[in-house]
Amino acid sequence: MEKTQLNSLKNNPHSKMSIAGFLIALGIVYGDIGTSPLYVMHSLMVGNGGLAKMSTNFILGSVSLIFWTLTLVTTIKYVLIALRADNNGEGGIFALYTLVRKRAKWLIIPAMIGGATFLADGMMTPAVTVTAAIEGLKGIKINNAVLISTQNQVIIVTLIILSTLFFIQRFGTQMIGRAFGPIMLVWFSFLGLVGILNISSDWTIIRALNPYYAIELLRSPVNIRGIFILGSIFLATTGAEALYSDMGHVGRPNIYTSWPFVKVCLLLSYLGQAAWIISVRDNHTLQQMGSAMNPFYQSIPADFRLFGIFLSAMAAIIASQALISGSYTLVSEATKLRMFPRLKTYYPTNFKGQLYIPTVNSIIWVVCLFIVFYFKTSENMSNAYGLEITITMLMTTILLHQWLLMKRVNRLFTTVIISFFFVIESIFFVTNSSKFIHGAYITMFIAALLIAVMFIWRYGERLKDDNTYRSHFASLLAFKHQLNDLRKDPSYPLYTTNLVYLTKVHDGYRIKKNILYSILDKRPKRAQVYWFVTVNVTDEPYTAAYSVETFDTDYMISVQLYLGFRVDQKVNVYLRQVVNDMMSNGEIKAQPQKYTTIPDRDVGDFSFVIIKEVLSPDTKISNVKKSIIHLRLLLQKFISPANWFGLSYSDVIEERVPLVLGKVSLNRLRLVRKDRSALKDIKIDEEIDDDDDDE
């Protein structure tokens, strides 16, 4: 008998363009790319020898490179192409992999690498952006007093700001977007207005939009870094991948609406800084400031400079949000793809794309604080920043190629456009590789660690469930009579009234064999009713439904729970409701309790069994595969399924069952029985008699 109830799914609240969505997009998506003007021109100036070496051709070529990088990489690749590759509204490299994974098994490799490097980059972004902004306050008088005068004070303020930012994540990105959106609107407007003010002194700077100047700079002797100047140029587009990953938080239409405004404001800021540099490059006072002179802050009119510094500090805080929220999305998608352990996830709002993962939040927070302590200045951080995200972009390009082919876009056009992006990003990767020795090795180590976790979790599960090693599924129907006989067998004590296993039932009747091993072999567990419960999380926030399959019995029941992503997974509470419903319908018998505090109680006790596999010594596989499975099982020890399913106060039994992989040898050592007299000549280690010693 089957019973089913389902609620309809609600539409994505961000599926349509709106002013509110526009502001939320500004507050969540563009923080990283929106704060690039703080340090891009400064990095170019310092890298080329200082203000005195900033020739007109160098400045024009630099701005031209920035403009065409934003146009080609951010606008064309991500906004016009990648945003179309969404998985039910979600973006990011794992969402893209989900769409194309059936095309080839090897595609999981770029997905893992890209996801890991994006997460590693997300740990660097908050540190570098906030530190750069707070450094702008160093030496500035506020009410005739200098509040921040040393780098140590910059570090302390940065740590406080970062800690506050990570603390408020638990309240949800919608709240953050609403609070930060208006600030970012003011920030981008401020960038544009200051840019126009500086451009007004030299409108000829607009000729920098001509790609000729970009190409000429790469081969010009005025560029002392040669092609490696692209390492600084790339900083202007580092937020492009976050833009794609955050699509699920704000919706594609709102990104389409907001990006033109953002790009124009960014371009005006870069052009304005360029025009200002040309006008002051012979100023000896500014030249003597050396690397402490930041074109962004100095180009702001003196009357508005303090306001600009405070505004940039706020924008830098918001910049961290893009990578943090994108990291939540990426980890959530990796979990669904079984690349990552399942972590406790909260949904502060009614929109599934807006989530909060405490473990991820804590790890990124700790790493950010370490990076601030280790590098100390934003200049040191920027020297190590950007390598990981170039790798992520390359991996995204590989997957986009497969997606375009899957969509049957003209093969020649697809090959040309993807090859174009791949070449550009490969050049960026080569030019950023020099950052490895300047500190990028830290985040690359983190990325390698994340890749190792993904590989162990994914491949370890495949090894465990590989049909070539064992037949790990069994039919409930095949054991129907045994379960009936066991529940009626008085020679076994009653283990519990309702014995519950949380497991996925395949094809309506197949379950993992180790569950039946637990019931019948490990220790026969006599119960009145055997329950096999599957929890399904729906895309609608408040779904509360279930279906049941009784297999024409009143003692063996498969329950499918359908719970919205905002519904607490209190399996014990829901299961009691299911039992009451089925008793009312006469599908199962009442379970009256002799000893109870509840009058006329008809529902019996419940015991929940959680299976934990232990690799058996009889396993016959290679040492490498055995080590991977050992590591996979070790990772599982840090996860508590009882907490996921709201069973903290229920009767939960964690049972260890052997995991036997490979063919068990038929020539195993067997004991041979002999008379004791025949064994008297065998030498054995002498045992110490404690009593004799005492005497």
N, C-alpha and C positions, 0 to 999 in steps of 0.2 A: 504494500500500500504506500502511496506517495502523497505527501502534502506539501504545498509550496505557497509562499507568499513573497512578493517582491514589490518594493517601492520604485517609482519612476525616478530617473536620474535628472538632476537639475542642470541647467545650462551653465557653462563657464561664465562667471560674473564679469569677466574681462573680455568676452568675445566680441564686444562692440566698442567702437571708439567713444570716448567721453572725456570731459575736462578732468574729472576725478582720475580716470585712468591715465591721462596725460601726465598729471602731477605725480601719481604713484610711480609711473615709469621713470620720471626724472629722479625721484628719490631712491629708487632701488637699482636701476640698470646702469646709469651713466656715471656713477661715482668715480670709478677707476679711470675711464677714458676722459672724464670731465676734469680731472685734476692734473692731467699730463702737462698743461701749460706751466705748472709750478716748477717743473724740473727739466723739461725737454730742451729748451733753448739754453738753459744754464749748463746742461750736460754737453751740448754742442760747443758752447763757448770755452768751457774748461778743457775739453778734449782737444781743442785746436790751439791751445796756448794762451788763452785769455782774450780780454776785450781788444787789446791792441792788434791782434791778428785777425779780427773779424772784418775782412774785406767785403765790399759790396757783392762781388760774385759769390763769395762763400755764403753770405746771408741769403741772397736770392736762391741759390741752389739748395740750401738747407730747408727753407720754407717750401720750395717746390717739391722736395722729397717728402716732406711731411704731408702736403696736400695730396699728392698722388698715392701715398701709402694709405691715407685715410679713405681715399676714393676707391682704390682697387681692393684692398683687403677688407676694410670695415663695411663700406657701402655695397660694393658689388658682391663680394663673396658671402658676407654674413647677413646683411640686411636683405639683399635681393634674392640670394640663393638659399643660404642655410636656414633662414627663418621659415622657408616653405617646407623644410624637412622636419616636421614636428610629429611627435607621437602622442596623439590625443591632447594636444595643446602644450606638451612638455618639450623643452629644447635641451641642448647639450649633447655631448659626444655619446653618452650612453643611450639617450633617446634615439639618436641617429643610428647607432649600432643595432638597436632593437628593430628598426625598420629594414635593415639590410642583412641581418645575420644569417638568413636562410640561403643567401647567395653563395657563401663560402665559409667553411669553418675557421680559416685563418684570420678572418676579419676580427675575431676576438682579440687578437694581438694588438693592432692599433688602438682598439677601444680601451684595453687595459692600460697601455702606455699613455694614451692621451688623457684618460681620466686621472691617472696617478700624477702626471705632471701638472694638470690643472689644479688639483688639490694642493700640491706642493707650492705652486705659485700663489695660491690663495692665502698661504701662510706668510708670504713675504709682502704682499700688497698692503695690508693694513699698517704694517710697521713702517714701510718706506713713505707712504703718503702722509700719515699723521706726523711722523718725525719731520718731514720736509716742511709741513705747514707750521709747526710749532717753532722751528728754527727761524721762521720769518719774524717772530716776536722777540727774538734775542736782541737785546740792546735798545728796544723801542721804549720810549717813555710813555707811560700812561698815568695821567694826573701828576706829571712831574716826577714820576718814580719809575725806575726800570725794574719790572717784575721778574723778567727772565734775562739773566746776564751771562750765565755759563752753560756749557753743554750738558753738565750733570743735571741742571734744572730742567733743560729741555727733555732729557730722558725721563725724569720723574713725572713731569706733566704728561708726556706721551704715554707712560705706563698707566697713569690714572685714567686718561681718556679711553685707551684701548680696553681697560678692564670694565669701564662703564658701558662701552659699546657692546661687549660680549654679554654683559649682564642683561641688557634690555632685549636681547634676541628672543628670550622666552615669551615675550609679549606679542610676537608675530610680525612678519614683514609688512602686513597691511597697515598696522599702526605706525611702524617705522616709516613706511612710504608716505603716509598722510602727514607725518610730522616733518619729514625731510624734503618732500616734494616742493613745497613753497620756497624752502631755503635754496634748493637747487635751481628753481626758476629765477630767483634773485641772482644766484651765482652766475648762471650762464648769461643772463642779461647784463650783469656787471662786466663779464669778460668781453661781450660784444661792444658795449658802450666805451669801455676803456680802449679797446682795440681801434674803434672808429676814431676816437680822439687822437690817438697816436698816428694813425694812418693819414689823418687830415693834414699833417705836416709834410707828407710826401706820398701823394697818391700813386706815384710811379711804382711803388712797392708791389702793386697788384700784378705787375708783369711776372712776378714769381710763380704765378699759376701756370705759366708756360712750361711744359715738360723739358724744354731745351735746357733750362738752367739746372734741372735735376741731373740730367745725363752729363752735362758739362762738368758739374762739380765732382762727379765720381772719378774723372780723369784729370782734373785740374791740380796743379802743384800747390794752390792755395789751401787745398784740403790735405793736411799733413797726415791724416789717418787713412787716407785712401778709402777702400771699400768698407773698412771697419767703422766708418762713420755711421753706417746703417745700424750699428748696435745702439746708438743714441736715438736715431730716427725711429726705430722700432718702438721706443717707449711711448710714442704718440698713439699707438694703436693697441696697447696691451689689454685694454678692456673689451676688445671685440668678442673674444670667446665668452666672457662673462655676460655680454649682451645676449648671446645665443642661449646660454645656460639659464638665464633669468627669464626667458620667454614665458615659462609656466607660471611665474609670479605676477606678470602684468598683462600678458596676452599680446599676440603678434600685432593686432591693429594699432595698439597704443605705441608700440615701438615704431611702426611705420609713420605715425603722426609726429612723434617727438624727435626722431633722429634728424630730419632736415634742420630743425631749429637748433639742435645741439651742434651739428656739424658747422653751420654757419657761424655760430658764436665762437667755437673753437678756432676756426679759420681766421676770424677777425682778431682773435687774441694773438695768434702766431704772427700774423701780418703786422699787427700793432707793435709787438715786441721787436720785430725785425726793423721796422721804420725807426723806432726809438734807438736801437743799437747803432744804426747808421748815423743818426744825428749826434750821438755822444761818444763814438768810439775813440775820439781823440782827447777825451776828457781825462787828464792825468789823475785827478782825484779818484775817479771811478776805476781807472786802471790799477791804481795802487791797492785797491780793495781786494784784488785777486779773485780767488774762488768764492770769497764771502759775498761778492756782488752778484745778486740774482736778478737777471733782466726783468723777470715778472714783477717783483715787488718794486724795483726802482722805476719801472715805466709807469707805475700808477701815480697820478698827480699827488703832491704832498698832502693836500687837504683831505684826500680820500684814502691815503695809504693805510692808516690804522684800521679803517673800516674794511679795506681790502684784505688786510692780514687776518682779521678776525673771521671774515667771510671765507677766506681760503682754509682756515683751520676747520670751520664747520664742514666745508666741502670735502676736506681730507677725511674727516670722520665718516662722512656719508660714502666716500669712495670705498672704504673698507666693506661696506654693506653689500656691494655688488658681488664680491668674491665670497663673502660668508654665506649669503643666501644661495648663491650658485653651488657652493660646496654641499649644503644640505640636499639640494636637488640631486646632485651627482651621486652622493652616497645612497640616497633613497633608491635611485634607479639601479645602482650597482647591486643593492640588496635584492631587488626584484629579479635581477638577472643571475642571481646566485653567484656573484663575484665577491660578495662581501658578507660578513656575519650580520645577522639581523640585530639592529640596534633600536632601542626604545625611541619612538618617534611621537611627537606631539603636534597637533594641528590647532594653533591658537585661533584660527578663523574658520569660516565655513567653506573656504576654497582649498582644495587638496594641494594645489601647487605651493601654498604658503605653509611651510612646516618648520619644525624646530627639532634638532637632534642634539640632546645635551652632551653626549659623548664627543661628537664632532666639534661642537662649540668649545668644549673644555680643551681639547687637544690643540685646536688652532690658536686659542688664547694663550696657552702655555708656550707654544712655539713662537708666537709673535713677541711675547715678552723676552724670550731668549734672544731672538734676532736683534731686538732693540739694545739689549745689554751687550751683545757680541759685537755688533757693527758700530754702535754709538752715534754715527752721523748718517744723514740721508745720502751724502755723497758716496760713502762706503757701501751703503745698501744699493744705490742705483748702479754701482759698478758690478754688483752681483745679480741684478734684477733683469729678468726677461728671457733667460735661456730656456726655462721650462715651458713657458707659454708658446715659444716658437715650435717646440716639439708637439704640443697639443694641437696647434694649428695645422701642422703637417699631417698628423693623424686624422684630424677632421677632414682635411682635403682628400685623403685616401678613401674615407668612408663616403664622402659626398660624391666621389666618382661612381661608386657602386650604386648610390641612391639615384643619381641621374640616369644611369643605365637601366635601373629597375623601372624608372618612370618612362622608359623608352624615348628619352630625349635623343635627338640625332647623335649618333655615335661619334662622328667626326667633330661636331661642335663640342661635345662633351670632352673628348680627348684633348682638344686644343685648349679649352678654357681651364680644365683641371691641370694640364701640364704647365700652363702659364702660372697659375697660383702655386703649383708645387715648386717651380723654379724660383719664384720670388721668395717663398718662405724658406727654401733651402739656403738661399743666399743670406737671409736673415739669421738662419740657424748657424751658419758658418761664422758670420760676423759676431754673433753673440757667444760663440763657443769660448772665446778668450775670457769671458766672465767667470769661467769655471774656477780658475786659479785665484780669482779675486773674491771668492766667497760663495759662488753658486754651487760649489760642491756640497754645501749644507743642504740646500733644498733638493739637489739631485739625489743625495743620500735618502732623504725623506721619500722622494718619488720612487726610488728603488725598493724601499721598504714596503711601500704601498703596493707596488707591483707584485712583490713576493707574497704579501697577504692575499691578494686577489688570486694569484696563481695557485697557491696552496688551497684556498677555500674552494675554488672552482674545480681544479683538477683532482683534488682530494675527494670531492664528492663523486666525481665521475668514476674514480677508481673504486670507491666503496660500492657504487651501484652498478658496476659494469657486469652485464649479463655473461660475459665470457668467463668471469670468475665464479659466479654463483647464480642460482635462480632465487632472486631476493624477493619476488612477489608470490603471493599465494591467494587462492580464491576463498572468500568467506563461505561460499556455497559448498565447497568441498569439505569444510570443517563444521558444517551446520549440525550434523548429528552428534559429533563429539562434544560440542559445546552444550547441546541439550542433555546428553548423558552426564556430563560433568556437573551441571547445575542440579541434577536430580540425585547425585551420588551422595548418600548420607555418610559414607566412610571418610569423606573429606569435610573438615569444618567449613562453615560459611565464611568466606573471606570478606565479603561485603555484599550489600544488597545490589548496588549499582556499580559495576566496574567500568571505568571510563578510560579510553585511550584517545589521546589527541593525535590524529594522524590524517593523512590525505587518502581518501578512498578513490582508487582509480577505476574508471569504467563502471562505477557503481557497485563493484563487488571485490576488487582486488586491493589488498593491503600488503605492507611489508611483512615478510615471513617472520621477522624477529618479534612481531607483536603476538602472533600465534604461538611462537616459541615461549614467550613470557607467560601466556595463559596456560599452556598445556605441559610444557617441558620443564621450564625453570623451577616452578613450583605450581602445581595445578591450583588454579584460583577459582574456587567455586563461588558463583554469584547468581543472583536471580535474573539479572539483565546485564548483557554485555553491550556497551555503547562504543561506537567508533565515530568520533566527532571531528569534523573539518571546519575550520574558521576561514571564511572568505571575506576579504575587505573590499568594499565597493567604492566607486568613485563619487557617490553621492554621500554627503556628510552624515545623514541620520537614518540610513536604512536599518531596519530591525526586522529580519525575516528569517525563516528557516524552512527546510524541507526534510522529510524523513523517508527512509526505506526500511521496511521491516522484514523483507525476505520471506513473507508469509509466516512469520513467527511472532511470539510475544516476548522473546528473550534475546534477540540479536538485532540491533537497530543501528543504522547509519544515519547520522544527523549532519546536515549541511547548514551551518549558520552563515547568514549574510549580514554583516555588520558594516555600517558606514564608517568612514575613516575617522570620524569624531566620536564614535560610540565606544565607550569603554568595553574592553573584551572581558567581561565578567562571566566567564563560561559557566561557572557553578550556578550563578543566579539564573542565567538563561536556560540551562539544562533542566532545572527544577520546574520552570514554566512549561517547557516542552513535555515533561513527564506528566504534569497536571492536565495539560491539554489532551494527551494521549489516553490518560485514565478516564477523562470525561467522555471521550469518544469510544471507550471500550477496546482500545487497541492493545493496551497492556493492563495487567492486573494491578489492583491496589496493593500497596506495600505498608499495611498498618504496623505501627511501632508500639511495642509493649511498654517500653521505657522512653518517655519523651516529656519535654516541657511544653510542647505544643498540643493542645487538645485536638483529638480526632485527626491526628496526623496520618496521612495515607502515603506519604513519600518517604522512602527509606533513606539510608545513609549512602554516601558516595565516596568512592576512592578513585583518585586520578593517578594513573601510572604514566610516568615519563621515561622513555627508553633512552639509555645512554650506552652507546656501543664502545666496546673495548677490543682492540686488535688482538686476536688470538695468537698464541705462539705457534699454532698449526698453520698459520698463513704462509703460503708458498708463492711469494712474488719477489721481485728484485728488491735489493736493499734501498735503491733510490725511491721506488714507489712506496715501499714500506715507511720510509722516512717522511714522505709527503703526507701519508695518511696519519702518521703519528702527530705531525705538526697540525694537521687539520683538526684532529681530536683534541689537541691541546688548546687550540683557539676556542673550541666549543665549551671548554670549562669556564670561560669568562662570560658565558651567556646563560641566563636563567629563564627558561621557558615558563616556569611557574609565575614569574612576574608579568610576562607578556599577557598571559591568559587570565589574570586576576585570581590566581589560586594561592596567594600568599597565606591565607588563613584556612585553606581547605586541607583535607587529608591527601597529601601528595606523596607518592612513592617513586623515588628515582631508582630505576632498576638497571643494572649493568648486564648487558648481554654480549656474548662473544661475536666478534666480527671475523669470520673466516673467509679469506680470499685465496684464490688459486686452488689447484688440485691438491687434495690431501694425499700424501704418499701412502701407497698400500704396503710399503715395506718398512713401516714404522717399527721401532724396537718393541718386541714383545717379551714379557717375562716368562721364564721357563720354571715350572715347579719341580723341585728336587727335595730328596730327603735331607734332613739336617746333617746326617753323618757324611753325606757326599760333599758338604760345604765346609767341613772342618779345616781343610787345608788352605782355604782362601784367606789371604792376608787382609786384615782390616785395620783401620786406625783405632788405637786403644782409647777407650773413654775413661775419663778421670772420675773416680768414685768419690763424691764429695764426703760421704760418711767416713771413708777410710782416711781422708785428709784430716778430718776433724779429730779422729783418734790420734 
